[in-house]
Amino acid sequence: GAVVSQHPSRVICKSGTSVKIECRSLDFQATTMFWYRQFPKQSLMLMATSNEGSKATYEQGVEKDKFLINHASLTLSTLTVTSAHPEDSSFYICSARVLGGIYYEQYFGPGTRLTVT
Amino acid sequence: ELKVEQNPLFLSMQEGKNYTIYCNYSTTSDRLYWYRQDPGKSLESLFVLLSNGAVKQEGRLMASLDTKARLSTLHITAAVHDLSATYFCAVDPMDSSYKLIFGSGTRLLVRP
């Protein structure tokens, strides 16, 4: 199956700093990627849809200026958490949309655990 | 707006027993996905169900889809400890958004 990587897997940063998380499709091209966040023992919450070559589409309630998404190429999307605060601590997961025959499937990256101190 | 409900949210069962997890959704769709998540890990794809009446099986897990009832089930047969994980269903709203709408997840604990 298609492989999606994320980097870093874990990051600890100080309050007020910015953190960039990378999501790469390793063996395929992805015009659409998704960014989710997940709090402990909760479901995935879609933050935004990242489209190559265009602006990301953010879900209601997600601050565009805080969570900057850039999908600069067909294999890379980045999420930058700007001026991070402790409440931004979470598990961030990206996925890439792949056409598998007659349907689309999402392949998920391994996730990035962000801790803001 | 599509809503996806899973139940139960938590399931503790003994090894060797059978049980079913239910996934209800609120609007028309014939594309439903089941995922498994181990603690601290990301999601692993289990099943893709693409039409009414679809049934898929892998080992002790079997998933089915009834699009008329807007219901999918994940049946566990003769559970073993290795199946302990959180299981999510996700529904494609069949619009142009390409999003998946996730259920709240079912945390499964299989006891010896």
Interface residues (C-beta under 8 A of the other chain):
Chain A: G1 T32 F34 K41 Q42 S43 L44 L46 T49 T57 I93 S95 R97 G100 I102 Y103 Y104 E105 Q106 Y107 F108 G109 P110 G111 R113
Chain B: R31 Y33 Y35 G40 K41 S42 L43 E44 S45 V48 L50 F88 D92 S97 Y98 K99 L100 F102 G103 S104 G105 R107
